[in-house]
């Protein structure tokens, strides 16, 4: 094809150091596993009842057959990689692999698995961290996302795409099914700073805190509001699909905390979802925040900690942060002239 392969890209990158070689080996192991997962999910119902619920974890989380299958496939593949332990959404505690190995991997084996039976895109997310010799078990993973050595996700859709960063920009690779090889199809992705698209689950609108209500209200008002231009809303229910779209054409993704019981810190997991997404977004020129803090600076307190996530085109993310801080619309907050005031023009 004339396009650089994933292996070529990682080979060039590993010329500078042993740690990079370990990371490259681990990325390749994950990529090879994703090809097998792609083949499995491409069979749909012919592959069995992949979307069947097999257990529930808490009030909202369901484990499906495909979640457990892919979790096992990733754990098995990483046994041959330089990985000490695996943290997964599907496992309460880290899985020990090669205790003396230099790396840790955190993963959501199948993000968006609720869409499996609907034939909507879903994917695998991963984060690679250095192992600290003094830390064991869950504590080894409790580090901010800024410590990541590599991060990425795979989207299983009409084509299979691997999005990857090793700290030198965000690259997109596409799977050539005829050779089972990932070829680079977008080098050093650069996100537009401005956008006309936002992604949020509007069915939760009645539960949002005021900053999110204000921001989405302005988007809905479009050219007639303070944004000065119209917006489209896009939402798939598969974060990997939404983040890939935003990386390639700009946009903002919002999964805030809200007032529902169990949702105060959102539903996105910090270590194996928000951190890899945030680094990929930042490496492509975007921003990622909880609304108040840079996601990659947050120090986790537990393995499955949740976090609000607002990420994408930097101008829009900055605008949401200003609303949270109270800087946006200063002078527009009086009882008479505020957003719900007596003299504010209706849309």
Secondary structure as UniProt FT lines:
FT   HELIX           6..13
FT   TURN            14..15
FT   HELIX           18..42
FT   HELIX           44..47
FT   TURN            50..51
FT   STRAND          53..57
FT   TURN            58..60
FT   STRAND          61..64
FT   HELIX           65..78
FT   TURN            79..82
FT   STRAND          83..88
FT   TURN            89..90
FT   STRAND          95..96
FT   TURN            99..100
FT   STRAND          103..111
FT   HELIX           113..118
FT   STRAND          122..130
FT   TURN            133..134
FT   HELIX           137..141
FT   HELIX           145..147
FT   STRAND          148..156
FT   STRAND          160..165
FT   STRAND          170..176
FT   TURN            177..180
FT   STRAND          181..186
FT   STRAND          197..199
FT   HELIX           202..207
FT   HELIX           210..221
FT   HELIX           222..224
FT   TURN            226..227
FT   STRAND          232..233
FT   HELIX           239..249
FT   STRAND          252..255
FT   TURN            261..262
FT   TURN            264..265
FT   STRAND          268..269
FT   HELIX           270..274
FT   HELIX           275..283
FT   TURN            284..285
FT   STRAND          287..289
FT   HELIX           295..297
FT   TURN            303..304
FT   STRAND          306..307
FT   STRAND          309..312
FT   HELIX           314..325
FT   TURN            328..331
FT   TURN            335..337
FT   TURN            339..340
FT   TURN            342..343
//
